[in-house]
Amino acid sequence: MERGLDRFFDVFLKKESVFFDKKTLQSTYTPETILYRWEQTKQIANIVAPALKGDKPSNIFVYGKTGTGKTLTLKYTTQQLVEAANRENINLKVIYINCKLKRSADTEYRLIAQLARELGKSIPPTGLPTEEVYRAFFKALNKQKQNYIFVLDEIDQLVEKTGDGALYNLTRINEEDTNSQISVIGISNNIMFVDNLDPRVRSSLSEEGVVFPPYNALQIQGILRQRAEIAFKAGAIGGGVIEKCAAYAARDHGDARRALELLRVAGEVADRKNTNKITIEHIDEAEQKIDRDRMIDVVATQPKQYHLVLYSIISLQPQRNNNIFTGEVYEVYRSLCNKTNTSVLTQRRVSDIISEFDMLGIVNAKVISKGRYGRTRDISVEIPQNIMPRIKTMLEDSIHI
C-alpha cells in the first residue's frame, strides 16, 4: 500500500497543472492594484493620515457584506501608511486581529493578552487576573511614545463572545495617562450589531464610517481576470468560465471572495481530471462542492446563541414542512435556553439572527404580512439533506442537548 501511495505522489509531481501561481486566488493575497475600491481606499487613507503627523486618527467602523473587499482594502491602506511612516522615521504600529479566530478573541483576557504580545509583552494564555493583563498591556503601550492602530476584523464576533467591555476599554484608553495614542478600526459584515452596543462605545467606535457596497457581476469579472492572468497558465481558462463564476458570486450578494474560491476549486477539479483547460462543467462541480463544505464551515463558526436558533428551526422542520414562523421558532428557542441554562435573547434579536442565516443562505426567511396581527417571517431550511445529519449532530454537541 505504501509503495502504491509513493507511486501516486510521484505521478502527481510529474502531472501538468492548469495553475501557474495558485496563491493569487487566496483571500490572503494582496494584489498591487485593488480594483473598484479607490473611493473607500481614499476615505480610509484620509482618516488615518494624521498619524503621520503624530496626531490620533479617528476611530473607524468599516462595514459591508462578505467578500466586498473590506479586509483587503484595510490591509493595503494600512500597509502603505506604515511604509510612509518608516520612510519618515515616524513611530507608528498597526496591529491586525481577526476576532473570529477562537484563540485570539473568545475572551476579554485573550484579546488584551494577544494585543500585549503584539507589543512585545509576554503574557500566558490563561492564569492571570484580567486586571493584571491590562496593566501589562498599558506598560507595553507606554514603553515608547507612538501611535497605534488596532484593526479588529469580524468585530461583531468579539462583541458576541465577550460583550462590549473590551471594546469600551480600548476606545477609552486615550483618556488614561498614556504616552501612546490608540485608534480602533472595526470591520464587520453586520451593521446591526452596533445597535446593541453601549451608547458610549457606539459613539466612540463610529466616529467615522466607511461602507463597502457589493460588487456587481462586471466588477467581479474584472477582479477574476486580474487574478487569473497570474494564477493560471496561458490558455487554461475556457470560454464562459469567468462569466459563470461572476454570475454565481453576483447572485450571492456580490461576494468576490467566493468567486475567487470557485475559480480556484474549479482549477483543482480540472487538475484531478487530468485536463489542461477549465470548463463551465468544472465550475458547476466546484459550486456543488463549495456549497456543501461552506455550509458546514459557516454553521460550525457561529456562536452558541446562533446554534440554539438554528437547532430550533431544524427541530420544527419535520412538523411544519418548511412553513415555519418566527413566533414558533422563538418558543422552541426559549425552551432550549431553559433546558441548557442559557440566557434568553429577545424575539427581535432572534429575528435578526434569522435574517443573518437568510443572508448566509442557511435558511430562506420571507417577510409576510398577517394583517392586523403584524408581520412575521415564513422560514424554510436551505441545508442540503445529505449534510443535515452532520449539521444536526454538530449543533447538538455545541448546545449540549
C-alpha positions as CSV (number, residue, x, y, z in Angstrom):
1,M,0.0,0.0,0.0
2,E,2.8,2.4,0.9
3,R,4.6,1.7,-2.3
4,G,1.4,2.4,-4.2
5,L,1.0,5.7,-2.5
6,D,4.6,6.6,-3.3
7,R,3.9,6.0,-7.0
8,F,0.7,8.1,-6.7
9,F,2.7,11.1,-5.4
10,D,5.5,10.5,-8.0
11,V,2.9,10.7,-10.7
12,F,1.2,13.7,-9.1
13,L,4.5,15.6,-9.1
14,K,5.0,15.0,-12.8
15,K,1.5,15.9,-13.8
16,E,0.9,19.1,-15.7
17,S,-1.3,21.7,-13.8
18,V,-3.5,24.5,-15.0
19,F,-2.1,26.6,-12.3
20,F,0.9,28.9,-12.5
21,D,0.6,30.7,-9.1
22,K,-2.4,29.4,-7.1
23,K,-1.8,31.7,-4.1
24,T,-3.1,34.7,-6.1
25,L,-6.6,33.2,-5.8
26,Q,-6.4,33.0,-1.9
27,S,-8.1,35.6,0.3
28,T,-4.7,36.3,2.0
29,Y,-3.2,37.6,-1.3
30,T,-3.0,41.4,-1.8
31,P,-2.8,42.5,-5.4
32,E,-0.7,45.5,-6.4
33,T,-3.9,47.2,-7.6
34,I,-7.2,46.8,-5.7
35,L,-10.0,47.2,-8.3
36,Y,-13.2,49.1,-7.8
37,R,-12.4,50.2,-4.2
38,W,-10.5,53.5,-4.8
39,E,-13.2,55.6,-3.2
40,Q,-13.1,53.5,0.0
41,T,-9.3,53.4,0.0
42,K,-9.2,57.3,-0.2
43,Q,-11.7,57.6,2.6
44,I,-9.7,55.4,4.9
45,A,-6.4,57.0,3.9
46,N,-7.7,60.4,4.7
47,I,-8.9,59.3,8.1
48,V,-5.6,57.6,9.1
49,A,-3.2,60.1,7.5
50,P,-3.0,62.3,10.6
51,A,-1.0,59.6,12.3
52,L,1.9,60.6,10.1
53,K,2.0,64.0,11.9
54,G,1.8,62.5,15.3
55,D,-2.0,63.1,15.7
56,K,-4.5,60.4,16.7
57,P,-6.7,59.4,13.8
58,S,-10.5,58.9,14.4
59,N,-11.8,55.5,15.2
60,I,-13.4,53.9,12.1
61,F,-16.3,51.5,11.6
62,V,-16.0,49.7,8.3
63,Y,-18.9,47.5,7.2
64,G,-20.3,45.6,4.2
65,K,-21.2,42.1,3.3
66,T,-18.8,39.2,3.0
67,G,-16.4,39.4,0.0
68,T,-16.7,43.1,-0.7
69,G,-13.1,43.9,-0.2
70,K,-13.1,45.4,3.4
71,T,-10.2,43.4,4.9
72,L,-8.2,43.6,1.6
73,T,-8.6,47.4,1.4
74,L,-7.8,47.9,5.1
75,K,-4.6,45.8,4.9
76,Y,-3.4,47.5,1.7
77,T,-4.1,51.0,3.1
78,T,-2.5,50.5,6.5
79,Q,0.5,48.7,4.9
80,Q,1.0,51.8,2.7
81,L,0.6,54.0,5.8
82,V,3.3,52.1,7.7
83,E,5.7,52.2,4.8
84,A,5.2,56.0,4.6
85,A,5.8,56.3,8.4
86,N,9.0,54.1,8.1
87,R,10.4,56.4,5.4
88,E,10.0,59.4,7.6
89,N,11.1,57.6,10.8
90,I,7.7,58.1,12.4
91,N,6.7,55.8,15.3
92,L,3.5,54.1,14.1
93,K,2.4,50.5,14.5
94,V,-0.6,48.8,13.0
95,I,-1.9,45.6,14.7
96,Y,-4.4,43.4,12.9
97,I,-6.5,40.9,14.9
98,N,-9.1,38.6,13.4
99,C,-11.7,38.3,16.2
100,K,-13.3,35.2,14.5
101,L,-10.3,33.1,15.3
102,K,-11.2,31.3,18.6
103,R,-7.9,31.7,20.4
104,S,-7.5,35.4,19.6
105,A,-10.6,37.0,21.0
106,D,-13.0,34.5,22.6
107,T,-12.5,36.2,26.0
108,E,-11.5,39.7,27.0
109,Y,-8.4,38.2,28.6
110,R,-7.2,36.6,25.4
111,L,-7.8,39.7,23.3
112,I,-5.8,42.0,25.6
113,A,-3.1,39.3,26.0
114,Q,-2.8,39.0,22.2
115,L,-2.5,42.8,21.8
116,A,0.1,42.8,24.6
117,R,2.1,40.1,22.9
118,E,2.0,42.1,19.6
119,L,3.6,44.9,21.6
120,G,6.4,42.6,22.8
121,K,5.0,41.7,26.2
122,S,4.9,38.0,27.1
123,I,1.5,37.0,28.6
124,P,0.5,33.4,29.4
125,P,-2.6,32.2,27.5
126,T,-4.5,31.8,30.9
127,G,-4.0,32.2,34.6
128,L,-3.6,35.9,35.4
129,P,-6.3,38.2,36.6
130,T,-7.7,40.3,33.8
131,E,-6.7,43.5,35.6
132,E,-3.1,42.3,35.6
133,V,-3.2,41.6,31.9
134,Y,-4.5,45.1,31.3
135,R,-1.6,46.5,33.5
136,A,0.9,44.6,31.4
137,F,-0.8,45.9,28.2
138,F,-0.6,49.5,29.4
139,K,3.0,49.1,30.4
140,A,3.8,47.9,26.9
141,L,1.9,50.8,25.4
142,N,3.9,53.3,27.4
143,K,7.3,51.8,26.5
144,Q,7.7,54.5,23.8
145,K,5.6,57.4,22.6
146,Q,3.9,56.4,19.3
147,N,0.5,56.0,17.6
148,Y,-1.1,52.6,17.4
149,I,-3.9,51.5,15.1
150,F,-5.7,48.3,16.2
151,V,-7.6,46.7,13.3
152,L,-10.3,44.4,14.7
153,D,-11.7,42.3,11.9
154,E,-15.0,40.5,12.5
155,I,-15.5,42.9,15.4
156,D,-19.1,41.7,15.8
157,Q,-17.7,38.2,16.8
158,L,-15.7,39.9,19.6
159,V,-18.8,41.5,21.0
160,E,-20.9,38.4,20.6
161,K,-18.3,36.3,22.5
162,T,-17.1,38.8,25.2
163,G,-19.6,41.6,25.4
164,D,-18.6,45.2,24.7
165,G,-16.4,45.7,27.8
166,A,-13.1,45.1,26.0
167,L,-14.2,47.4,23.2
168,Y,-15.2,50.1,25.7
169,N,-11.8,49.9,27.4
170,L,-9.9,50.1,24.1
171,T,-11.8,53.1,22.8
172,R,-11.3,54.9,26.2
173,I,-7.6,54.3,26.6
174,N,-6.7,57.7,25.3
175,E,-8.4,59.2,28.3
176,E,-5.9,57.5,30.5
177,D,-2.4,58.9,31.3
178,T,-0.5,57.1,28.5
179,N,2.4,58.1,26.3
180,S,0.8,56.5,23.2
181,Q,-2.4,57.1,21.3
182,I,-4.7,54.4,20.1
183,S,-7.2,54.3,17.2
184,V,-9.5,51.4,16.6
185,I,-10.7,50.2,13.2
186,G,-13.6,47.8,13.4
187,I,-14.6,45.6,10.4
188,S,-17.9,43.9,10.3
189,N,-20.2,42.1,7.9
190,N,-23.2,43.0,10.1
191,I,-24.1,46.7,10.7
192,M,-26.9,45.7,13.1
193,F,-24.6,44.7,15.9
194,V,-23.8,48.4,16.6
195,D,-27.4,48.9,17.8
196,N,-26.7,46.5,20.7
197,L,-23.5,48.3,21.9
198,D,-23.3,50.5,25.0
199,P,-24.1,54.1,23.6
200,R,-20.7,55.3,24.8
201,V,-18.9,52.6,22.8
202,R,-21.1,53.2,19.8
203,S,-20.3,56.9,19.7
204,S,-16.6,56.3,20.1
205,L,-16.3,53.5,17.6
206,S,-18.4,55.1,14.9
207,E,-16.5,58.4,14.7
208,E,-16.1,57.7,11.0
209,G,-17.9,55.1,8.9
210,V,-16.9,53.6,5.6
211,V,-19.4,51.5,3.6
212,F,-18.4,48.8,1.1
213,P,-21.2,48.0,-1.3
214,P,-21.4,44.6,-3.0
215,Y,-19.6,44.2,-6.3
216,N,-21.7,43.8,-9.5
217,A,-21.2,41.0,-12.0
218,L,-19.0,43.1,-14.3
219,Q,-16.7,44.2,-11.4
220,I,-16.3,40.6,-10.3
221,Q,-15.4,39.6,-13.8
222,G,-12.7,42.3,-13.8
223,I,-11.3,41.0,-10.4
224,L,-11.3,37.4,-11.7
225,R,-9.5,38.3,-14.9
226,Q,-6.9,40.3,-12.9
227,R,-6.1,37.3,-10.7
228,A,-6.5,34.7,-13.4
229,E,-3.7,36.3,-15.5
230,I,-1.3,35.5,-12.7
231,A,-2.9,32.3,-11.3
232,F,-3.2,30.2,-14.4
233,K,-1.1,29.1,-17.3
234,A,-1.9,30.7,-20.7
235,G,-5.0,29.1,-22.3
236,A,-6.1,27.3,-19.1
237,I,-9.4,29.3,-18.9
238,G,-12.2,28.0,-21.2
239,G,-14.9,30.1,-22.8
240,G,-17.6,31.5,-20.4
241,V,-15.8,30.3,-17.2
242,I,-15.0,33.8,-15.9
243,E,-18.6,34.9,-16.7
244,K,-20.1,31.9,-15.0
245,C,-18.0,32.4,-11.8
246,A,-19.0,36.1,-11.7
247,A,-22.7,35.2,-12.2
248,Y,-22.6,32.8,-9.2
249,A,-20.9,35.4,-7.0
250,A,-23.2,38.2,-8.0
251,R,-26.2,36.0,-7.1
252,D,-24.6,35.6,-3.6
253,H,-24.6,39.3,-2.7
254,G,-21.5,40.3,-4.9
255,D,-19.1,38.1,-3.0
256,A,-15.7,38.4,-4.8
257,R,-14.0,36.1,-2.3
258,R,-16.5,33.3,-3.2
259,A,-15.9,33.9,-6.9
260,L,-12.1,33.5,-6.4
261,E,-12.6,30.4,-4.4
262,L,-14.9,29.0,-7.0
263,L,-12.3,29.6,-9.7
264,R,-9.6,28.0,-7.6
265,V,-11.6,24.9,-6.8
266,A,-12.6,24.5,-10.5
267,G,-8.9,24.6,-11.3
268,E,-8.3,21.8,-8.8
269,V,-11.1,19.8,-10.3
270,A,-9.6,20.2,-13.7
271,D,-6.2,19.0,-12.4
272,R,-7.7,15.9,-10.8
273,K,-9.3,15.1,-14.2
274,N,-6.0,15.5,-16.0
275,T,-7.3,18.2,-18.3
276,N,-5.4,21.4,-19.2
277,K,-8.4,23.6,-19.5
278,I,-11.1,24.7,-17.0
279,T,-14.6,24.4,-18.4
280,I,-18.1,25.5,-17.3
281,E,-18.7,21.9,-16.2
282,H,-15.8,22.2,-13.7
283,I,-17.3,25.4,-12.4
284,D,-20.6,23.7,-11.7
285,E,-18.9,20.8,-10.0
286,A,-16.8,23.2,-7.9
287,E,-20.0,25.1,-6.9
288,Q,-21.6,22.0,-5.5
289,K,-18.5,21.1,-3.5
290,I,-18.1,24.6,-2.1
291,D,-21.8,24.9,-1.1
292,R,-21.5,21.6,0.8
293,D,-18.3,22.5,2.6
294,R,-19.2,26.1,3.1
295,M,-22.5,25.3,4.8
296,I,-20.7,23.1,7.3
297,D,-18.0,25.7,8.0
298,V,-20.5,28.6,8.3
299,V,-22.6,26.7,10.9
300,A,-19.5,25.5,12.8
301,T,-18.2,29.0,13.3
302,Q,-21.4,30.6,14.6
303,P,-21.8,31.4,18.4
304,K,-23.9,29.2,20.7
305,Q,-26.9,31.5,20.6
306,Y,-27.0,31.2,16.8
307,H,-26.7,27.4,17.2
308,L,-29.7,27.4,19.5
309,V,-31.8,29.4,17.0
310,L,-30.8,27.2,14.1
311,Y,-31.5,24.0,16.0
312,S,-34.9,25.4,16.9
313,I,-35.7,25.9,13.2
314,I,-34.4,22.4,12.2
315,S,-36.5,20.9,15.0
316,L,-39.6,22.4,13.6
317,Q,-38.9,21.4,10.0
318,P,-40.4,17.9,10.0
319,Q,-43.7,19.0,11.6
320,R,-44.1,22.2,9.6
321,N,-42.9,21.0,6.2
322,N,-40.7,24.1,6.0
323,N,-43.6,26.6,6.6
324,I,-42.1,27.8,9.9
325,F,-42.8,31.2,11.5
326,T,-40.7,33.4,13.7
327,G,-43.0,33.1,16.8
328,E,-42.8,29.3,16.6
329,V,-39.0,29.4,16.4
330,Y,-38.9,31.7,19.4
331,E,-41.0,29.4,21.6
332,V,-38.7,26.4,20.8
333,Y,-35.6,28.5,21.2
334,R,-36.8,29.8,24.7
335,S,-37.5,26.2,25.8
336,L,-34.0,25.1,24.7
337,C,-32.4,28.0,26.6
338,N,-34.2,26.9,29.7
339,K,-33.0,23.3,29.2
340,T,-29.4,24.4,28.7
341,N,-29.2,27.2,31.3
342,T,-28.6,29.8,28.6
343,S,-29.7,33.4,28.8
344,V,-32.7,34.1,26.5
345,L,-32.4,36.8,23.8
346,T,-35.3,39.0,22.9
347,Q,-37.6,37.9,20.0
348,R,-36.3,40.9,18.0
349,R,-32.7,39.7,18.4
350,V,-33.7,36.2,17.4
351,S,-35.4,37.7,14.3
352,D,-32.1,39.5,13.5
353,I,-30.2,36.1,13.8
354,I,-32.7,34.5,11.4
355,S,-32.1,37.4,8.9
356,E,-28.3,36.7,9.2
357,F,-29.0,33.0,8.4
358,D,-31.0,34.1,5.4
359,M,-28.1,36.3,4.2
360,L,-25.7,33.3,4.6
361,G,-28.1,31.0,2.6
362,I,-28.7,28.6,5.5
363,V,-32.4,29.4,5.6
364,N,-34.8,31.3,3.4
365,A,-36.8,33.8,5.5
366,K,-39.5,35.7,3.6
367,V,-41.3,38.5,5.4
368,I,-45.1,38.2,5.1
369,S,-47.9,40.3,6.5
370,K,-50.6,38.7,8.8
371,G,-52.9,41.7,8.6
372,R,-53.8,43.1,12.0
373,Y,-51.5,40.5,13.6
374,G,-48.5,42.2,12.2
375,R,-45.6,40.8,10.1
376,T,-43.6,37.6,10.5
377,R,-41.2,35.5,8.6
378,D,-42.0,32.4,6.6
379,I,-38.9,30.3,7.1
380,S,-37.6,27.3,5.2
381,V,-34.4,25.4,5.7
382,E,-31.9,25.5,2.8
383,I,-29.4,22.9,4.2
384,P,-28.9,20.0,1.7
385,Q,-30.3,16.8,3.1
386,N,-27.1,14.9,2.5
387,I,-25.3,17.0,5.2
388,M,-28.3,17.6,7.5
389,P,-27.4,14.7,9.9
390,R,-23.9,16.1,10.3
391,I,-25.2,19.7,10.9
392,K,-27.7,18.4,13.5
393,T,-25.0,16.5,15.4
394,M,-22.7,19.5,15.3
395,L,-25.5,21.7,16.8
396,E,-26.4,19.1,19.5
397,D,-22.7,18.9,20.6
398,S,-22.5,22.7,20.7
399,I,-25.6,23.4,22.8
400,H,-25.1,20.2,24.9
401,I,-28.5,18.7,24.3
